[in-house]
Amino acid sequence: MTDGLKVLVVDDDKTWQMVISAALKDDYQVITAFDGDVGVKLAVEWLPDTILLDIEMPGKNGYEICAVLKANPQLRDIPVIFLSGKSSLQEKIAGFQLGADDYIVKPCEAAYLKAKVARSTALYREKKAADAKAADAEVMAFEAMNSSADLGRSLRFAERTYAMYSFDRLAEGLFQTMAEFGLDTAVMFVTQNGPLFYAQNKYELSPLERDMFLTIHKEGRFCDFGCRTFCNFTLASLLIKNMPLADPERYGRIKDTVPWILGVTDGRIGALDVSNVLMGTHHKVLDTINGLEAILSKVLEDVHALDAQLAASETGIQASQVNEGLTSALLLLNDLSAAQRSVGELIESDEARNQQMGQGGDEIFSSDVDLF
């Protein structure tokens, strides 16, 4: 017997049931029904590879039963071979119109019957295999499309980080990208001035959430707590609150994609920290220089006044050397101040350019995703 091949015979003639069963029993599992309604029920339960269907039966005839079978999505692809004592063209056309696969006129030779059933069964199995491959290909294409969309979102986020000129702006951009993934998140940035905490819906994080961020931050790349997952980098830790545990494929994609996005975020945090430190140092140095300039200017005024007094006293004592030294020192401070102001202007112009690029946040952080 061919492994797993099944044939359903629907015929009210017991003799013909026996003839067909005897002809096919060596190659197929055969089950029989005496009327159409029972045949439909057995077809649903058994899902045969071919159905042999008599046309002339009491109750519903073969044409009516064929229409019922073809209307059922679960059964419509199963080949139907009509059995009939008539061979008129009209009957064959009627069977063809209903979606039957073949037509056998009774009586017929066993070899002929077996050949017809073998052909229909083979075609059906081939179609099922092709449909399965197509379904697999569709799944793969859908997964590839989703992966491409995830990649597009990730690259878009990376491209936009240059416009994220503050930690607040960086958190906003990160949350917008996470929302495109359908994720509810919170994040901790580790900065020179201590940790900063942000929540996607802008509510205040609870003390427990803050403690968990600080505790979990150095415990590995991923820390899973049911549907909650922490993803950690040196300067950033992201809490995902709604991991799709019921969807393993999407769960895996998220775990593949989020670390890349958080790695970009980590790099941007470091850059912002350096920029903030440079700007803070610049202002401190500039304030110091300005203070020294003011002091030296006052001392130089006093030296000028003293020099004038000494000259008027005709004592012969002059403070010209002191005057020259102080003047040189003041000029040096002026040069240093000008250089420091140039550094500040470069930093400020860079920030201003980033802010200008960051105007119109909806456009910059658009949820549109380019597919590759």
PyMOL commands that set and color helices and strands:
alter all, ss='L'
color gray80, all
select helices_A, chain A and resi 14-24+36-46+62-71+89-97+110-163+167-180+207-216+248-313+320-357+361-364
alter helices_A, ss='H'
color red, helices_A
select strands_A, chain A and resi 6-10+29-33+50-54+80-84+102-105+185-191+194-199+222-225+228-232+236-240
alter strands_A, ss='S'
color yellow, strands_A
deselect
rebuild
show_as cartoon
